[in-house]
Amino acid sequence: MCREHPFHSLYQVYCLRPERSAAPEGRRQSGRHATQSTQTERATAASDILDQLRGTGIIGDRVRDVEKLCNACLEWAKYPIAKDPAYKNAKGGFKVPDDLLIRQISKLQVPVTTCHTPLDLTMLYKDCIWIDRYETKFDTAGGVNLPKITDCYGTNGKKYKQLVR
């Protein structure tokens, strides 16, 4: 599945990797009655799948690009702003810190995640709207958790809003 339709399945495998297999405190893990050994087995299987795919031609490039995007989005999602009073009542135009991975995303051969990417029966995925870059500024959705709203620019020149939390 990851070889044939990578942009419809790699994200789920990424989320099962060992680094993500432990749920944050206060949140339950996937699988209501899953044991720790089951979680470890899933994480190991996901890691093995990604390792195998990374060494396989064009799919290896796609895996690395999806991992690069996921790592950047995960870091940006975890970036703490909720306790910073500068973001509480202000509106718009906050600068995304220069040192975050999301600022380094440029011309990535991954479809814009908030843009519909249909299944490609040829499995070539040549006609996608790829990620060109992310905006250097962001806004918040307000509320207690202050989710971040970031614009992603596609290779078609359009902006796509993305909610990060």
C-alpha positions in Angstrom: 0.0 0.0 0.0 2.8 2.4 0.9 4.6 1.7 -2.4 1.5 2.0 -4.6 -0.3 4.9 -2.8 2.2 6.5 -0.5 0.4 9.8 0.0 -2.7 7.9 1.3 -0.9 5.5 3.7 2.6 6.8 4.8 1.2 9.2 7.4 -0.5 6.3 9.3 2.7 4.3 9.3 4.7 7.3 10.4 2.4 7.7 13.4 3.1 4.1 14.5 6.9 4.5 14.6 8.7 3.9 17.9 9.2 7.6 18.6 5.5 8.1 18.5 4.3 4.8 20.0 4.1 6.1 23.6 1.0 8.2 24.1 1.4 11.5 25.8 0.3 11.6 29.4 -3.4 11.6 29.9 -4.2 10.3 26.4 -5.0 6.7 25.6 -3.0 4.7 23.0 -4.6 3.3 19.9 -6.5 0.2 20.5 -8.7 0.2 23.5 -7.3 -3.0 25.0 -3.9 -3.1 23.3 -1.1 -4.3 25.5 2.3 -2.7 25.6 3.8 -5.6 23.7 1.2 -5.1 20.9 2.2 -1.4 20.7 5.9 -2.3 20.6 5.1 -4.8 17.8 3.2 -2.2 15.8 6.1 0.3 16.3 8.7 -2.2 15.2 6.6 -3.2 12.1 6.1 0.4 11.1 9.8 1.1 11.5 10.7 -1.9 9.4 8.3 -0.8 6.7 9.8 2.7 6.6 13.3 1.3 6.6 12.6 -1.0 3.7 10.8 1.7 1.7 13.6 4.3 2.2 16.0 2.2 0.1 13.6 1.7 -2.8 14.1 4.2 -5.7 11.5 6.9 -6.1 9.4 5.6 -3.2 12.5 6.1 -0.9 12.5 9.8 -1.9 8.8 10.0 -1.2 9.2 8.4 2.2 12.0 10.8 3.1 9.9 13.8 2.0 6.8 12.7 3.9 9.0 12.1 7.0 10.5 15.5 6.6 7.1 17.1 6.4 5.7 15.0 9.4 8.8 15.9 11.5 8.3 19.6 10.7 4.6 19.6 11.4 5.0 17.6 14.6 7.6 20.0 15.9 5.4 23.0 15.0 2.4 21.4 16.6 4.3 20.9 19.8 5.8 24.4 19.8 4.3 26.0 23.0 2.4 29.2 22.7 -0.7 28.5 24.9 0.9 29.8 28.1 2.5 32.8 26.4 0.3 35.9 27.1 1.6 37.5 23.8 -0.7 35.2 21.9 -3.8 35.2 24.1 -5.7 38.3 23.0 -3.7 39.4 20.0 -4.8 38.7 16.5 -2.8 37.6 13.5 0.6 38.1 12.0 2.8 36.2 14.5 6.2 35.2 13.2 7.0 31.5 12.9 10.4 31.1 14.6 13.2 30.8 12.2 14.8 27.7 13.8 11.7 25.5 13.3 11.8 22.8 10.6 8.6 24.1 9.1 10.5 27.2 7.9 12.9 24.9 6.0 10.1 23.2 4.0 10.5 24.3 0.3 9.6 22.7 -3.0 8.7 19.4 -1.3 7.4 16.6 -3.5 4.5 15.9 -1.1 0.9 16.9 -1.9 -0.5 19.7 0.1 -2.2 17.8 3.0 -5.3 20.0 3.0 -5.8 19.6 -0.7 -7.7 16.6 -2.1 -5.3 14.1 -3.6 -7.3 11.5 -5.5 -6.0 7.9 -5.9 -3.9 7.6 -9.0 -4.6 4.3 -10.6 -1.3 4.5 -12.5 0.4 4.9 -9.0 2.7 7.6 -10.5 1.3 10.6 -8.7 2.7 13.1 -11.2 -0.1 15.5 -11.3 -0.4 16.5 -7.6 -0.4 19.9 -6.1 2.9 19.8 -4.3 4.0 21.8 -1.3 5.9 24.9 -2.4 6.4 26.5 1.0 4.8 27.5 4.3 4.0 31.1 5.2 6.5 32.7 7.7 3.6 34.2 9.7 0.7 32.4 11.5 -2.5 33.2 13.4 -4.3 31.4 16.2 -7.8 30.1 16.4 -8.2 31.5 19.9 -9.6 29.5 22.8 -7.8 27.7 25.6 -5.4 25.7 23.5 -4.6 28.3 20.9 -4.3 26.1 17.8 -2.0 27.6 15.2 -3.3 28.5 11.7 -0.6 28.4 9.0 -0.9 28.9 5.3 0.8 26.4 2.9 1.4 27.4 -0.6 0.9 24.8 -3.3 2.8 24.6 -6.6 -0.5 25.8 -8.2 0.1 29.2 -6.5 -2.9 28.9 -4.1 -2.8 29.1 -0.3 -4.2 26.3 1.8 -5.0 27.0 5.5 -3.8 24.4 7.9 -4.7 24.0 11.5 -1.8 22.8 13.7 -2.3 21.6 17.3 
